């Protein structure tokens, strides 16, 4: 997911990106990463500064959301779910270990627009 160039509060999942978008009840969940590079993605830095945003899903559906970083047991459960999505044998934990800091897991909860 990356912010659209014209609006820092708009998030658009990019086709072919390495970000998986999890749907958990009414929330959307994503890992904040630039591939497995060290730097956090700009969209995550923008959301830390202003957590209210609009997600534009494939097909054009727009959702007003508030972003929070999952922590503790919630993060562990979500990370485990992302791990199950790697059906090609990718070792998510080994890739994450390439970074010196923990990959943020971001929960995008719906808000009233």
C-alpha positions as CSV (number, residue, x, y, z in Angstrom):
1,X,0.0,0.0,0.0
2,X,1.2,3.5,-0.8
3,X,-0.3,6.9,-0.5
4,X,-1.6,8.4,-3.7
5,X,0.8,11.1,-4.9
6,X,-1.9,13.8,-4.7
7,X,-3.2,13.2,-1.2
8,X,-1.1,12.1,1.7
9,X,-4.2,10.8,3.6
10,X,-5.2,8.4,0.8
11,X,-3.9,4.9,0.7
12,X,-4.1,2.7,-2.4
13,X,-2.9,-0.9,-2.4
14,X,-0.6,-1.2,-5.4
15,X,-1.0,-4.1,-7.9
16,X,2.1,-6.2,-7.7
17,X,3.2,-4.8,-4.4
18,X,4.6,-7.2,-1.7
19,X,2.0,-6.0,0.8
20,X,-0.7,-8.4,1.8
21,X,-4.0,-6.8,2.9
22,X,-5.8,-8.8,5.5
23,X,-9.4,-8.4,6.2
24,X,-10.3,-8.9,9.9
25,X,-14.0,-8.4,10.6
26,X,-14.5,-4.7,9.4
27,X,-10.8,-3.9,9.8
28,X,-8.0,-4.0,7.2
29,X,-4.6,-5.1,8.3
30,X,-1.2,-4.6,6.5
31,X,2.5,-4.9,7.3
32,X,4.3,-1.5,7.1
33,X,7.4,-2.2,5.0
34,X,9.3,-1.3,1.9
35,X,10.0,-4.8,0.8
36,X,12.4,-6.0,3.4
37,X,14.4,-2.8,3.4
38,X,15.3,-1.0,6.5
39,X,13.3,2.2,6.1
40,X,9.6,2.4,7.0
41,X,7.4,3.3,4.0
42,X,6.3,6.9,3.7
43,X,2.6,6.0,3.9
44,X,3.2,4.6,7.4
45,X,5.1,7.7,8.5
46,X,2.2,9.8,7.2
47,X,-0.3,7.7,9.2
48,X,1.8,8.0,12.3
49,X,1.5,11.8,11.9
50,X,-2.2,11.7,11.0
51,X,-3.9,8.4,11.5
52,X,-7.1,9.3,9.7
53,X,-7.1,8.3,6.1
54,X,-9.0,7.0,3.1
55,X,-8.2,3.5,1.7
56,X,-9.0,3.0,-1.9
57,X,-9.4,-0.7,-2.5
58,X,-9.1,-2.4,-5.9
59,X,-12.3,-1.8,-7.8
60,X,-12.5,1.8,-6.4
61,X,-14.2,1.2,-3.1
62,X,-13.2,3.9,-0.6
63,X,-13.2,3.5,3.1
64,X,-12.5,6.1,5.8
65,X,-10.1,4.5,8.4
66,X,-8.1,5.3,11.4
67,X,-4.7,3.6,11.6
68,X,-3.2,2.1,14.8
69,X,-0.1,-0.1,15.3
70,X,-1.0,-3.5,16.6
71,X,1.1,-4.4,19.7
72,X,1.5,-7.3,22.1
73,X,-0.7,-10.3,21.7
74,X,-2.8,-8.7,19.0
75,X,0.4,-8.1,16.8
76,X,1.5,-11.7,17.5
77,X,-1.8,-13.1,16.4
78,X,-1.9,-10.9,13.2
79,X,1.7,-11.8,12.4
80,X,0.9,-15.5,12.7
81,X,-2.0,-14.9,10.3
82,X,0.3,-13.2,7.8
83,X,2.7,-16.2,8.2
84,X,-0.1,-18.6,7.0
85,X,-0.5,-16.6,3.8
86,X,2.9,-17.5,2.6
87,X,1.9,-20.5,0.6
88,X,5.0,-20.5,-1.6
89,X,7.4,-21.6,1.2
90,X,8.5,-18.1,2.1
91,X,9.8,-17.9,5.7
92,X,8.3,-14.6,6.9
93,X,10.2,-14.7,10.1
94,X,13.6,-15.2,8.3
95,X,12.8,-12.2,6.0
96,X,11.8,-10.0,8.9
97,X,15.0,-10.9,10.7
98,X,16.9,-9.1,7.9
99,X,15.6,-5.8,9.3
100,X,17.1,-4.4,12.5
101,X,13.7,-3.4,13.8
102,X,10.3,-5.1,14.1
103,X,8.0,-4.7,11.1
104,X,4.9,-2.7,12.2
105,X,1.5,-4.4,11.7
106,X,-1.0,-1.7,11.0
107,X,-4.7,-2.0,11.7
108,X,-7.0,0.2,9.6
109,X,-10.3,0.5,11.4
110,X,-13.3,2.0,9.7
111,X,-14.5,5.4,10.8
112,X,-17.5,7.5,9.8
113,X,-16.4,9.7,6.9
